[in-house]
Amino acid sequence: MPPIVPASDGIDPNALRVLITGFGPFGKYAVNPSWLAVKPLHNTILYTDPPTDILSSTDQTAMITDEMEEFFRRPQQIHITVLQVPVTYHAVLNTVPGLYARPPAIPRSNDPALAIPPPPTNGYDFIFHIGVAGRGPLRIERIGHKNGYRMKDADGEYAPIVHLPKDPIRDTADAELERMERMLVGASLPGPSGPEGPGPAEVMDIPPVPNRGFGKGYENFADELSTEIDVPKLIVHLKESGIDQVYSSMDAGHYLCDYIFYCSLAEARRNVAPQEKFKERSTPPKTTPVLFMHCPPVDQPLSTEQVTDAIQRIVLWVCGRLHQP
């Protein structure tokens, strides 16, 4: 496990800045397992290892100069800030857009030990979200979803209702399906009695379930957004590093974990900015890398320390590739 080193000497102005979020209490979790794993990393530093697969690349399009190779070989400081997000749709919508502002707007913590260091003027280099799932391995998500959020959050509230664009063909088919369902329900219920026995039941009007998710401000974003991080390659790296309990997933669950992931992916695309860490050459505008990982409850089967270790290793891997040519 990489050592947890407090940033006691301040933040190197050239450090890569990483923001990691965990969730607050909900349900049976007085302290969310995701927050237990994230909290120890607040205001700590790591140092990247040279990405050997980049330095040894034979790809002729890479064109790695001597100056670039020297840059890649220098240990790069990474500074980590952590933030707890309440398990509510409202909190996600109020918090996540600010994480991508220039400079980022981060909610203040009531805990002095978790005071937020001044955020980087040009934004964070990597934003990593952690949330709890059921028993099992770590699960690194690849896709966030815009619609289909039907469950109440920790405050008992639903996600905003979103009216989807009209699709004449689909709407006609859906209307016919709903009509048939109402007829079947009505046929299964006894109607009013008459001289000749029970009559036909009245057709019940069952209101459709409203779609909930992302509406105003997110109209131009796709129904699914994918992380730009190479998750399969990351999984291979973690397994080679001794972390066997991990796999990738295409379904983040249509709850708060999925909600914060989609919101973060959308805001990263909305706020595209140039990467300025590599001063030696001009780099094209890029979106902030975004990732979400589900962790299990404590000791089911991974301990909090094991989850924290995996988070650190993922941060090192992602940050080691931020300036891949």
GUDO-901849 format. One record per residue (C-alpha): residue number from 1; x, y, z; chain. Coordinates in Angstrom, 2 decimals. Example, Ala and Ser with C-alpha at 12.3 -4.5 7.8 and 13.67 -1.06 7.14 Angstrom:
<lodos>
1_12.30_-4.50_7.80_A
2_13.67_-1.06_7.14_A
</lodos>
This chain:
<lodos>
1_0.00_0.00_0.00_A
2_1.40_3.44_-0.89_A
3_2.17_5.40_2.29_A
4_-0.33_8.07_3.32_A
5_1.79_11.23_3.50_A
6_0.21_14.43_4.90_A
7_0.81_17.55_2.84_A
8_2.43_19.26_5.84_A
9_4.68_21.49_3.72_A
10_1.88_22.90_1.62_A
11_0.96_22.14_-1.98_A
12_3.55_22.15_-4.74_A
13_2.29_24.68_-7.32_A
14_3.07_22.14_-10.05_A
15_1.31_19.25_-8.30_A
16_-1.45_17.36_-10.00_A
17_-4.65_18.08_-8.08_A
18_-7.11_15.26_-7.44_A
19_-10.57_15.52_-5.87_A
20_-12.12_12.35_-4.41_A
21_-15.70_12.25_-3.14_A
22_-17.40_9.80_-0.80_A
23_-21.03_9.75_0.26_A
24_-22.58_10.69_3.58_A
25_-24.82_8.59_5.85_A
26_-27.94_6.84_4.58_A
27_-30.09_3.90_5.57_A
28_-28.24_1.49_7.83_A
29_-24.92_3.28_7.35_A
30_-24.34_5.85_10.09_A
31_-20.95_6.33_8.43_A
32_-20.86_5.47_4.76_A
33_-18.23_2.81_3.88_A
34_-17.20_4.93_0.90_A
35_-16.43_7.84_3.21_A
36_-14.47_5.61_5.58_A
37_-12.19_4.68_2.68_A
38_-11.86_8.20_1.28_A
39_-11.48_10.29_4.44_A
40_-7.89_9.21_5.36_A
41_-6.63_10.57_2.03_A
42_-7.62_14.18_2.67_A
43_-4.79_16.66_2.17_A
44_-2.25_13.92_1.41_A
45_0.29_13.54_-1.36_A
46_1.44_10.77_-3.65_A
47_4.19_10.64_-6.28_A
48_3.65_9.17_-9.71_A
49_5.82_6.42_-11.13_A
50_7.00_6.80_-14.74_A
51_4.42_5.16_-17.06_A
52_6.63_2.46_-18.56_A
53_4.16_1.61_-21.29_A
54_4.47_5.19_-22.55_A
55_8.25_5.45_-22.28_A
56_8.77_2.13_-24.04_A
57_6.21_2.80_-26.77_A
58_7.30_2.03_-30.32_A
59_4.39_3.99_-31.78_A
60_5.97_6.30_-34.34_A
61_3.15_8.83_-33.87_A
62_4.13_9.39_-30.24_A
63_7.28_11.37_-31.15_A
64_8.67_11.52_-27.60_A
65_11.51_14.05_-27.52_A
66_14.38_14.00_-25.03_A
67_12.77_16.87_-23.13_A
68_9.43_15.06_-22.97_A
69_11.06_11.81_-21.80_A
70_12.89_13.71_-19.06_A
71_9.58_15.30_-18.05_A
72_7.85_11.92_-17.87_A
73_10.64_10.45_-15.73_A
74_10.44_13.15_-13.07_A
75_8.34_12.08_-10.06_A
76_5.16_14.15_-10.18_A
77_3.53_15.18_-6.93_A
78_-0.17_14.48_-6.60_A
79_-2.23_16.33_-4.00_A
80_-5.53_14.78_-2.88_A
81_-8.55_16.66_-1.54_A
82_-11.61_14.75_-0.35_A
83_-15.23_15.83_-0.08_A
84_-18.31_14.21_1.44_A
85_-21.51_14.50_-0.61_A
86_-24.95_13.90_0.97_A
87_-26.95_11.02_-0.49_A
88_-29.53_13.29_-2.12_A
89_-30.30_14.30_-5.68_A
90_-30.47_17.94_-4.60_A
91_-26.96_17.82_-3.12_A
92_-25.51_16.30_-6.29_A
93_-27.11_18.96_-8.51_A
94_-25.98_21.74_-6.16_A
95_-22.44_20.45_-5.66_A
96_-21.08_18.78_-8.79_A
97_-21.31_21.69_-11.28_A
98_-19.20_23.78_-8.91_A
99_-16.46_21.15_-8.90_A
100_-15.78_21.98_-12.56_A
101_-15.89_25.76_-12.25_A
102_-12.70_27.79_-12.82_A
103_-11.72_27.98_-10.03_A
104_-13.77_25.16_-8.49_A
105_-16.39_26.03_-5.89_A
106_-16.14_23.47_-3.08_A
107_-18.60_23.35_-0.13_A
108_-16.98_24.12_3.21_A
109_-16.59_21.34_5.74_A
110_-17.77_21.76_9.33_A
111_-14.86_19.56_10.45_A
112_-11.63_21.59_10.87_A
113_-9.61_18.46_10.08_A
114_-11.28_18.37_6.67_A
115_-10.82_22.03_5.74_A
116_-10.61_22.34_1.95_A
117_-7.24_23.61_0.66_A
118_-7.45_26.38_-1.94_A
119_-8.65_24.67_-5.13_A
120_-6.54_24.90_-8.28_A
121_-7.36_27.94_-10.40_A
122_-7.57_25.90_-13.61_A
123_-9.59_23.07_-12.08_A
124_-8.80_19.60_-10.78_A
125_-6.76_17.20_-12.91_A
126_-8.82_14.15_-11.94_A
127_-12.16_13.74_-10.15_A
128_-12.88_10.35_-8.62_A
129_-16.20_9.38_-6.99_A
130_-16.63_6.47_-4.57_A
131_-19.92_4.94_-3.40_A
132_-21.06_1.83_-1.58_A
133_-22.76_-1.16_-3.20_A
134_-23.60_-4.64_-1.94_A
135_-21.25_-7.37_-0.85_A
136_-18.61_-8.29_-3.41_A
137_-15.59_-6.97_-5.30_A
138_-14.75_-3.40_-6.20_A
139_-16.68_-2.31_-9.26_A
140_-15.35_0.39_-11.57_A
141_-18.15_1.92_-13.59_A
142_-17.85_2.85_-17.25_A
143_-21.22_4.51_-18.03_A
144_-23.48_7.07_-16.34_A
145_-27.19_7.28_-17.14_A
146_-29.33_10.37_-17.72_A
147_-32.78_8.94_-17.02_A
148_-34.57_6.19_-15.13_A
149_-34.09_7.24_-11.47_A
150_-37.06_5.85_-9.55_A
151_-35.78_5.44_-5.97_A
152_-36.04_7.97_-3.15_A
153_-32.84_9.45_-1.75_A
154_-31.76_9.68_1.91_A
155_-34.18_12.57_2.47_A
156_-37.08_10.64_0.97_A
157_-37.07_12.78_-2.17_A
158_-37.15_11.74_-5.81_A
159_-34.97_12.95_-8.67_A
160_-36.52_15.73_-10.80_A
161_-39.21_14.74_-13.29_A
162_-37.97_14.95_-16.86_A
163_-40.28_15.12_-19.86_A
164_-38.72_13.17_-22.68_A
165_-39.01_14.32_-26.31_A
166_-42.04_12.96_-28.13_A
167_-41.49_9.93_-30.32_A
168_-44.73_9.39_-32.36_A
169_-44.03_5.75_-33.17_A
170_-42.97_4.81_-29.65_A
171_-45.77_6.87_-28.08_A
172_-48.38_5.06_-30.18_A
173_-46.97_1.67_-29.20_A
174_-46.76_2.64_-25.53_A
175_-50.35_3.94_-25.56_A
176_-51.59_0.68_-27.06_A
177_-49.64_-1.34_-24.50_A
178_-51.07_0.74_-21.63_A
179_-54.61_0.30_-23.04_A
180_-54.18_-3.48_-23.15_A
181_-52.78_-3.54_-19.60_A
182_-55.78_-1.57_-18.32_A
183_-58.15_-3.97_-20.08_A
184_-56.40_-6.97_-18.53_A
185_-56.53_-5.41_-15.05_A
186_-60.17_-4.53_-15.52_A
187_-61.06_-7.99_-16.77_A
188_-59.57_-9.54_-13.65_A
189_-61.80_-7.53_-11.30_A
190_-65.51_-8.15_-10.62_A
191_-67.87_-5.50_-11.97_A
192_-71.20_-4.32_-10.54_A
193_-73.81_-7.08_-10.07_A
194_-77.00_-7.17_-12.07_A
195_-79.87_-9.55_-12.82_A
196_-77.56_-11.68_-14.90_A
197_-74.66_-11.66_-12.43_A
198_-71.50_-9.59_-12.27_A
199_-70.98_-7.30_-15.22_A
200_-67.71_-6.22_-16.86_A
201_-65.37_-4.22_-14.71_A
202_-64.59_-0.60_-15.53_A
203_-61.22_-0.05_-17.13_A
204_-58.86_1.34_-14.49_A
205_-56.87_4.43_-15.38_A
206_-53.34_3.69_-14.19_A
207_-51.17_6.82_-14.39_A
208_-47.80_6.27_-16.07_A
209_-44.67_6.36_-13.94_A
210_-42.91_9.68_-14.62_A
211_-39.39_9.65_-15.95_A
212_-36.86_11.15_-13.54_A
213_-33.26_12.18_-14.01_A
214_-31.54_15.19_-15.60_A
215_-33.63_17.88_-17.26_A
216_-33.00_21.60_-17.62_A
217_-29.39_22.34_-18.47_A
218_-28.67_18.77_-19.57_A
219_-30.85_18.62_-22.68_A
220_-27.90_18.48_-25.06_A
221_-26.15_15.59_-23.34_A
222_-26.61_11.98_-24.45_A
223_-28.70_9.45_-22.53_A
224_-25.48_7.63_-21.62_A
225_-22.06_9.14_-21.01_A
226_-18.87_7.09_-20.81_A
227_-15.68_7.76_-18.91_A
228_-12.68_8.51_-21.12_A
229_-10.43_6.51_-18.81_A
230_-9.40_3.12_-20.22_A
231_-11.13_1.02_-17.57_A
232_-10.22_-2.43_-19.00_A
233_-6.53_-1.48_-18.99_A
234_-6.89_-0.11_-15.46_A
235_-8.46_-3.39_-14.31_A
236_-5.51_-5.33_-15.75_A
237_-3.09_-3.03_-13.93_A
238_-4.90_-3.47_-10.60_A
239_-4.93_-7.25_-10.92_A
240_-1.21_-7.24_-11.76_A
241_-0.70_-5.13_-8.63_A
242_-2.34_-7.81_-6.49_A
243_-5.88_-6.41_-6.31_A
244_-7.94_-9.38_-7.51_A
245_-11.32_-8.30_-6.14_A
246_-12.15_-5.82_-8.91_A
247_-14.08_-5.76_-12.18_A
248_-15.67_-3.27_-14.55_A
249_-19.39_-2.56_-14.88_A
250_-21.72_-0.98_-17.43_A
251_-24.56_-0.35_-14.96_A
252_-23.96_2.06_-12.08_A
253_-27.40_1.31_-10.63_A
254_-29.72_4.26_-11.43_A
255_-29.38_5.64_-7.90_A
256_-27.18_8.32_-6.34_A
257_-23.95_6.66_-7.47_A
258_-25.10_6.65_-11.09_A
259_-26.54_10.15_-10.63_A
260_-23.30_11.74_-9.43_A
261_-21.31_9.87_-12.10_A
262_-23.50_11.11_-14.97_A
263_-23.60_14.63_-13.56_A
264_-19.82_14.70_-13.22_A
265_-19.25_13.35_-16.75_A
266_-21.64_15.94_-18.17_A
267_-20.06_18.85_-16.30_A
268_-16.58_17.73_-17.37_A
269_-17.70_17.92_-20.99_A
270_-19.40_21.26_-20.42_A
271_-16.24_22.80_-18.98_A
272_-13.52_21.71_-21.38_A
273_-10.26_23.54_-20.62_A
274_-6.64_23.33_-21.77_A
275_-4.28_21.15_-19.77_A
276_-1.49_23.45_-18.62_A
277_0.66_21.25_-16.37_A
278_3.02_20.32_-19.19_A
279_4.68_23.64_-19.95_A
280_7.12_22.24_-22.53_A
281_4.52_21.84_-25.25_A
282_1.08_23.05_-26.21_A
283_-1.65_20.55_-25.41_A
284_-5.14_20.50_-26.90_A
285_-8.19_21.09_-24.72_A
286_-9.22_18.02_-22.75_A
287_-12.03_17.12_-20.41_A
288_-11.21_16.42_-16.78_A
289_-10.92_12.63_-16.34_A
290_-13.84_11.30_-14.28_A
291_-14.23_7.88_-12.68_A
292_-16.66_6.17_-10.33_A
293_-15.99_3.09_-8.22_A
294_-18.37_1.07_-6.07_A
295_-16.93_-0.44_-2.90_A
296_-18.53_-3.12_-0.71_A
297_-19.61_-2.67_2.92_A
298_-16.71_-2.99_5.35_A
299_-15.18_-6.49_5.37_A
300_-17.62_-7.82_2.76_A
301_-15.04_-8.97_1.72_A
302_-12.62_-6.00_1.56_A
303_-11.48_-3.99_4.56_A
304_-11.54_-0.20_4.57_A
305_-7.75_-0.19_4.31_A
306_-7.89_-2.39_1.21_A
307_-10.37_-0.05_-0.46_A
308_-8.20_2.98_0.42_A
309_-5.19_1.20_-1.08_A
310_-7.10_0.53_-4.31_A
311_-8.14_4.18_-4.50_A
312_-4.52_5.30_-4.17_A
313_-3.35_2.87_-6.84_A
314_-6.05_4.06_-9.23_A
315_-5.09_7.71_-8.62_A
316_-1.44_6.90_-9.35_A
317_-2.31_5.01_-12.54_A
318_-4.65_7.69_-13.90_A
319_-2.34_10.59_-13.00_A
320_0.63_8.80_-14.53_A
321_-1.16_8.97_-17.89_A
322_-2.56_12.49_-17.85_A
323_0.02_13.75_-20.36_A
324_0.30_10.71_-22.56_A
325_1.27_11.95_-26.04_A
</lodos>
